[in-house]
Amino acid sequence: MKIKKGDKVKVLLGKDRGKEGKVVFVLAKAGKVFVEGANLYKRHVKKQGQMEGGIIDIPKPFNVSNVALICSNCKKVARIGYMMAGNEKMRICRKCKKEIKTDAKA
């Protein structure tokens, strides 16, 4: 998968079209990503034990095809390519041809 945790992305489709945010979580097998502050839905929950009831915001995942990576160098929405540097495979921006850095602290 070309998009990883910590990447800055722009939402292309859906109710949050145009929003930008960081990828919080990636479901690689399902091809889905969770974007911080986007695709939030309301959920009504009852009180259960120590958990308080009320209306809470639930983040829902985006399909990977509905988000586009924002290059950390040129700050534009760009497609991702790969380049081999010795034995290491690195992601590059197709517009500025520079390596894409990730802010993930995983």
Summary of the structure (lengths in Angstrom):
residues: 106
radius of gyration: 16.7
end to end distance: 16.9
largest distance: 56.1
contacts: 274
relative contact order: 0.23
helix: 3%
strand: 47%
